[in-house]
Amino acid sequence: MKLRIFPSICLGVAALAMACSDTKLEDFGIESGTPVTVETGAVADGITKTGETVTIRVGVTLSAPASKAFQVELQLNPDTVEQLAATGQLDGAFPFPSIGTTLPNVVNFTYGASESTFPVTFSITELEKFYGEKIAIAVDLVNPGKGNQLTSETTTLIVMNTTDLLAMEDIHYVSIANGGGGELEVRNRRNYTISSDGVNIPLGISLVGQPGRFFDVKSKASADTIQKLIADGTLPPNTVALTSEQFELDSSLRVSSNTSRGEMGMIVPMSVINENVDKVLAIQVEITETTRHLIDPEKSYVIVVIYPEFVIETDVTELGTLSVSRDNNGGPDNNEGSPKLVDNNINSKFLQSNFSGDLWVQLVFDEPQLVGAYTMTSANDAQTRDPKTWDLQGSMDGENWVTLDRRQDEEFVGRFQTKRYDFETNVAYTHYRLNITENWGSSLYQQAELRLIRVP
């Protein structure tokens, strides 16, 4: 296009140092289809950044000081950039998406001013996708006010190197936090928890960089690489790939605003674990998409490796000998005596009258048991009879006790509700004692079940 400017105003970019005359039309020899160009060095007043954006200011000059304050409209022109890219005239630059660009509606000139600037703001989310490359946008200067006129639209092509706008620390990478880029071993109480659903494997999603608005992450599981890893010796020869029917994966996750972490859950039913006790189970989980930021190519995936032999837990309650500090009024053989506490039937219960907060329940084993969890089940009738505060202790001789777990103000919101309690220990004991010091206010204490869980 040919840029022609009326004598009352000369619009251009400050860095181009246009020599404009206010006495006659200037005919700048810009070839048709080639807009005015500004490189990164032509940016005025430096660069400002937030956690979300990068802003530059572009200078505009007049041929003479303005006799009146006025405005010139600004418009993004993505079509021009796309056309130049299609014809190979951007010299390696990539068209930058309009969705990632913000500019004001007008550039203002005050009385007596011969130059002005306007900001152009880029979304870091979009910028980081082009890191290491040049980007280009086009801005039209149109409709000058107060009688100033242009014979045609003035298009400014802004070409920048993203490395001049972003540093490496500005880039946001989304990755799998635990084991990303390698293996995540599920064994010996590491990297999993046990619930009624099965083996729960939390996959952490991590954002490197200053957090901002929320974003969504999608993932998928694949068995494609498992056979290759077996063949090259990375995985044991008895490894089998999990099928889609053998696990559940949260394939989408929203990471909340102003946070850097999220958790994508994976569940393998205990039936699958039990059926494969002599095998190793494996599956690859990979981040496939994120609505904001970049996926870290080195930590975008993890190989989840499950060792069933070292995951399976055992209920050892029936191996122990039960005793209590004080039994039911009718004795242990009563319909609500202490043996009902460990009969593996939630429809029966242990009931103690005149509860005073000094009840203990003890299980003694012939061999030390590494108990790392236990369950408590509420009974029928009134919630005020439920356990509220207690501690679990371990001992090798029944006299010297170590507190393993302590709970306070625990509430069972439903009847026959089972709650699991995990604690950290690496010591196996022969004696385990549950000390119940408080219920929810009744003079009666009741409990349907107590189960001790041995961990690998």
C-alpha positions in Angstrom: 0.0 0.0 0.0 1.1 3.6 -0.5 1.1 5.8 2.6 -0.1 9.3 1.9 -0.5 11.8 4.7 -2.4 15.1 4.7 -0.3 18.2 5.7 -2.1 18.7 9.1 -0.9 15.4 10.5 1.8 12.8 9.9 1.2 9.4 11.6 4.0 6.9 11.8 6.2 5.1 14.3 8.7 7.2 16.3 11.6 4.8 15.7 11.2 5.3 11.9 12.0 9.0 12.2 9.8 10.0 9.4 10.5 13.5 8.0 7.0 14.9 7.5 6.1 18.3 6.0 3.2 20.4 7.0 3.1 22.3 3.7 2.5 19.6 1.2 1.5 16.0 0.8 4.4 13.6 1.4 4.4 10.5 -0.7 6.4 7.8 1.1 7.5 5.1 -1.3 6.1 2.1 0.5 5.4 -0.6 -1.9 1.9 -2.0 -2.3 1.1 -4.7 0.3 4.0 -3.7 2.6 2.9 -1.9 5.8 5.1 0.2 8.0 7.3 -2.0 10.2 8.6 -1.6 13.7 11.1 -3.9 15.3 11.5 -4.7 19.0 14.1 -2.0 19.4 11.5 0.6 18.4 9.5 0.0 21.5 9.1 3.1 23.7 9.5 3.3 27.5 10.6 -0.3 27.9 8.6 -3.4 28.8 6.3 -4.0 31.8 5.3 -7.4 33.1 2.8 -9.0 35.4 2.2 -12.7 36.1 -0.3 -12.7 33.3 0.8 -10.1 30.7 3.7 -8.3 28.9 3.1 -4.7 27.8 5.1 -2.7 25.3 4.4 0.9 24.2 4.6 1.9 20.5 5.5 5.5 19.6 3.6 7.6 17.1 4.9 11.0 15.8 3.2 14.0 14.2 4.6 16.3 11.5 4.1 19.3 13.8 2.8 20.0 17.3 -1.0 19.4 17.5 -3.1 22.6 17.4 -5.8 20.7 19.3 -6.1 17.7 21.4 -7.4 14.8 19.4 -7.5 11.0 19.1 -6.7 8.4 16.4 -8.5 5.1 16.5 -6.5 1.8 16.8 -7.6 -1.5 15.4 -5.9 -4.9 15.2 -5.5 -6.1 11.7 -4.9 -9.9 11.8 -5.8 -10.3 8.1 -2.8 -8.4 7.0 -0.4 -10.5 9.1 -2.0 -13.7 7.8 -1.6 -12.5 4.2 2.0 -11.6 4.8 2.7 -14.9 6.4 1.1 -16.7 3.5 3.3 -15.0 1.0 6.5 -15.5 3.0 7.0 -11.8 3.8 7.2 -12.1 7.6 10.9 -13.2 7.6 10.3 -16.1 9.9 7.9 -14.4 12.2 4.6 -16.1 13.2 1.2 -14.3 13.3 0.3 -13.7 16.9 -3.3 -14.6 17.8 -5.7 -11.7 18.4 -7.1 -13.5 21.4 -3.7 -12.9 23.1 -3.4 -9.2 22.2 -5.0 -6.2 23.8 -4.7 -2.6 22.8 -6.7 0.6 23.6 -9.4 1.9 21.2 -7.5 5.1 20.6 -4.1 6.8 20.9 -4.4 10.3 22.4 -2.5 13.5 21.4 -2.6 16.4 23.7 -2.4 20.1 22.7 1.1 21.0 21.5 2.3 17.3 21.4 4.2 16.1 18.5 4.3 12.5 19.6 2.4 9.9 21.7 2.5 6.3 22.5 -0.1 3.5 22.9 0.3 0.2 24.9 0.1 -3.2 23.4 -0.5 -6.0 25.9 0.3 -9.6 25.2 -1.0 -12.6 27.2 1.9 -14.6 28.6 -0.1 -17.7 28.1 -0.1 -17.1 24.3 3.5 -15.7 24.2 5.1 -18.7 25.8 3.8 -20.9 23.0 6.1 -19.0 20.7 9.1 -18.7 23.0 12.3 -18.5 21.0 10.5 -17.3 17.9 9.5 -14.0 16.4 5.9 -12.9 16.4 4.0 -10.3 14.4 0.9 -8.2 14.8 -0.6 -5.4 12.7 -2.3 -2.3 14.0 -4.3 0.1 11.9 -4.3 3.8 12.7 -7.6 5.1 11.5 -10.1 8.0 11.8 -8.0 10.9 13.2 -10.2 13.4 15.0 -10.6 17.2 14.9 -10.3 17.5 11.1 -7.1 15.6 10.7 -7.4 13.2 7.9 -5.6 10.2 6.3 -6.1 9.4 2.7 -5.9 5.7 3.6 -5.5 3.5 6.6 -2.1 3.5 8.2 -1.0 0.0 9.1 1.9 -0.6 11.6 3.5 -4.0 11.5 5.0 -4.9 14.9 7.6 -7.7 14.8 9.2 -8.9 18.0 11.5 -11.6 19.2 9.8 -13.4 22.2 13.1 -13.8 23.9 13.1 -10.0 24.3 9.7 -10.1 26.0 10.0 -13.2 28.1 12.8 -14.7 30.2 12.8 -18.5 30.9 11.5 -17.9 34.4 8.4 -16.2 33.0 7.3 -19.3 31.2 4.7 -21.6 32.8 5.2 -25.3 32.4 2.6 -27.9 33.4 4.0 -31.2 34.4 3.3 -34.4 36.5 4.9 -33.7 39.8 5.4 -37.2 41.3 7.5 -39.3 39.0 7.0 -37.1 35.9 9.3 -38.3 33.1 9.9 -41.7 34.8 8.4 -44.3 37.0 6.1 -43.9 40.0 6.4 -47.0 42.2 3.3 -48.0 44.1 4.5 -50.3 46.9 5.2 -50.5 50.6 2.8 -47.7 51.5 4.5 -45.3 49.1 2.5 -43.2 46.5 -0.9 -44.6 47.4 -3.6 -44.9 50.0 -6.2 -47.6 50.5 -9.9 -47.0 50.7 -13.1 -48.9 50.1 -12.7 -48.2 46.4 -9.3 -49.8 46.2 -5.8 -48.5 45.7 -5.8 -44.7 45.3 -2.9 -43.3 43.4 -2.7 -39.4 43.4 -1.0 -37.9 40.4 0.1 -34.4 41.2 -0.2 -31.8 38.5 2.3 -29.0 39.0 2.7 -25.5 37.5 6.1 -24.0 37.3 5.9 -20.2 37.1 3.8 -17.6 38.8 0.2 -18.9 39.1 -2.7 -16.8 37.7 -6.1 -17.8 36.4 -7.5 -21.3 36.6 -6.7 -23.7 33.8 -7.8 -27.2 32.8 -5.6 -30.2 32.2 -6.5 -33.3 30.3 -4.7 -36.7 30.4 -5.0 -40.2 29.0 -3.7 -43.6 30.0 -1.9 -45.8 27.5 -0.4 -49.3 27.5 1.5 -48.8 24.2 5.0 -48.3 25.8 4.7 -51.0 28.4 5.8 -53.9 26.2 8.8 -51.9 25.0 9.8 -51.2 28.6 9.6 -54.9 29.4 11.6 -55.8 26.4 14.5 -53.4 27.2 14.6 -54.5 30.9 13.2 -51.3 32.4 10.3 -53.2 33.8 10.4 -56.7 35.2 9.5 -59.6 32.9 6.4 -60.5 34.9 4.9 -57.0 34.2 1.5 -56.8 32.6 -0.2 -53.7 31.3 -3.4 -52.6 33.0 -6.5 -52.7 30.7 -9.0 -49.9 30.7 -11.4 -52.0 32.7 -8.9 -52.4 35.5 -8.6 -48.8 36.6 -10.3 -45.5 36.8 -8.5 -42.2 35.9 -9.6 -38.6 36.3 -8.9 -37.6 32.7 -9.6 -34.0 33.4 -8.7 -31.6 36.2 -9.2 -27.9 36.9 -6.3 -26.2 38.7 -7.8 -23.4 40.7 -6.8 -19.7 40.3 -3.6 -18.6 42.1 -2.5 -22.1 42.8 0.4 -24.2 41.5 -0.8 -27.7 42.3 -3.7 -30.0 41.5 -4.3 -33.7 41.9 -5.5 -36.2 39.3 -6.7 -39.4 40.9 -6.3 -42.9 39.7 -8.0 -45.9 41.4 -7.2 -49.6 40.9 -9.8 -51.9 42.6 -8.5 -54.2 45.2 -9.9 -57.2 43.3 -7.4 -56.4 40.5 -4.6 -56.2 43.0 -5.6 -59.6 44.5 -5.9 -61.3 41.1 -2.4 -60.2 40.2 -0.4 -60.8 43.4 2.3 -62.6 41.5 2.7 -59.9 38.8 3.6 -56.3 38.4 1.0 -53.9 37.0 1.9 -50.9 34.8 0.3 -48.1 32.8 1.5 -44.8 31.3 -0.4 -41.7 32.1 0.3 -38.6 30.0 -0.9 -35.0 30.0 -2.4 -34.4 26.6 -3.8 -30.9 26.8 -3.9 -27.8 28.9 -6.1 -24.8 28.3 -3.3 -22.4 29.5 0.5 -22.6 29.6 2.8 -25.2 28.1 3.2 -28.9 28.7 6.7 -29.7 30.0 7.9 -32.2 27.3 10.2 -33.9 29.8 7.7 -34.4 32.6 4.5 -34.8 30.7 4.1 -38.5 31.4 4.6 -41.0 34.2 4.8 -44.8 34.2 2.7 -46.0 37.1 4.2 -49.3 38.4 2.2 -51.3 41.0 3.6 -54.1 43.0 0.5 -56.0 44.2 2.6 -58.3 46.5 3.7 -55.2 48.4 0.4 -53.4 48.4 -2.0 -56.0 49.6 -3.1 -55.4 53.2 -4.3 -58.0 55.6 -7.0 -57.8 58.3 -5.3 -59.5 61.2 -8.0 -58.8 63.8 -9.0 -62.5 64.0 -5.4 -63.5 64.8 -5.5 -61.6 68.1 -6.9 -62.4 71.5 -9.4 -59.8 72.6 -9.8 -58.3 76.1 -11.5 -55.1 77.4 -11.1 -53.1 80.6 -14.8 -53.6 81.4 -17.3 -55.7 79.5 -21.1 -55.6 79.0 -23.2 -55.9 82.2 -24.2 -59.4 81.0 -20.6 -60.4 80.4 -18.6 -61.2 77.2 -21.1 -63.9 76.2 -24.0 -61.5 76.3 -25.7 -60.6 73.0 -23.9 -57.2 73.2 -20.7 -58.4 74.8 -17.1 -57.5 73.8 -16.6 -60.3 71.3 -19.2 -58.6 69.1 -16.6 -55.8 68.6 -14.4 -58.1 66.5 -16.9 -60.6 64.9 -16.7 -59.0 61.5 -20.4 -58.3 61.5 -21.5 -54.6 61.6 -25.0 -55.6 62.5 -23.9 -56.7 66.0 -22.3 -54.4 68.6 -20.5 -54.1 71.9 -22.4 -52.1 74.5 -20.9 -50.8 77.8 -23.1 -49.3 80.5 -22.0 -46.5 82.8 -19.3 -45.3 80.4 -16.8 -43.1 82.2 -14.0 -42.6 79.7 -11.7 -45.3 80.9 -12.5 -48.0 78.4 -9.7 -49.9 76.7 -9.9 -52.6 74.1 -6.8 -54.8 73.6 -5.7 -57.3 71.0 -2.7 -59.5 71.7 -0.9 -61.5 68.9 1.4 -64.5 69.1 3.7 -62.9 66.5 4.4 -59.1 66.1 2.2 -57.5 63.5 3.0 -54.4 61.5 -0.3 -52.6 61.9 -0.5 -49.4 59.9 -4.3 -48.8 59.8 -7.5 -49.6 61.6 -11.2 -49.2 61.1 -14.0 -48.1 63.4 -17.7 -48.8 62.7 -20.5 -47.1 64.4 -23.4 -49.1 65.7 -27.2 -48.6 65.6 -29.2 -46.5 68.0 -28.1 -43.1 69.3 -25.1 -41.2 67.9 -24.4 -39.9 71.4 -23.0 -43.4 72.2 -20.4 -43.3 69.5 -16.6 -43.0 70.2 -15.4 -39.4 70.0 -11.8 -39.2 71.4 -9.3 -42.1 71.6 -5.7 -43.2 71.0 -4.2 -46.4 69.7 -1.1 -47.8 71.4 1.4 -50.5 70.6 3.5 -52.6 73.0 5.8 -55.7 73.0 5.1 -56.7 76.6 1.7 -55.2 77.6 3.3 -52.8 80.0 5.4 -50.3 78.0 3.2 -48.6 75.5 3.9 -46.3 72.5 1.1 -44.1 71.2 0.7 -44.7 67.5 -2.4 -42.7 66.6 -4.6 -40.1 68.4 -8.0 -38.9 67.4 -10.2 -36.1 68.8 -13.8 -35.1 68.1 -14.3 -37.8 65.5 -17.9 -37.9 64.3 -19.8 -40.8 62.7 -22.6 -39.1 60.8 -24.4 -42.3 60.0 -25.3 -45.6 61.5 -23.1 -48.5 60.6 -20.5 -46.1 59.1 -17.0 -47.4 58.8 -14.1 -45.0 59.0 -10.5 -45.9 58.2 -7.5 -44.4 60.1 -4.0 -44.6 58.8 -0.8 -43.8 60.7 2.9 -44.0 60.0 5.0 -46.7 61.7 7.7 -49.2 60.9 7.6 -51.2 64.1 5.6 -54.4 64.5 4.0 -55.0 68.0 2.4 -58.0 69.7 0.0 -55.8 71.7 -2.4 -53.2 70.4 -4.7 -51.2 72.7 -7.4 -48.8 71.9 -8.1 -46.3 74.7 -11.5 -44.6 74.4 -11.6 -41.6 76.6 -14.8 -39.8 75.4 -18.0 -40.5 73.6 -20.7 -38.0 72.4 -22.3 -37.5 75.8 -24.3 -40.7 76.6 -23.8 -42.9 79.7 -23.7 -45.8 77.2 -20.9 -46.6 74.9 -21.4 -48.6 71.7 -19.3 -49.7 68.7 -20.1 -52.2 66.0 -16.6 -53.2 64.8 -12.9 -52.6 65.3 -10.5 -54.0 62.7 -6.7 -53.9 62.7 -5.0 -53.8 59.3 -1.5 -55.2 58.7 0.4 -53.3 56.0 3.2 -54.6 53.8 
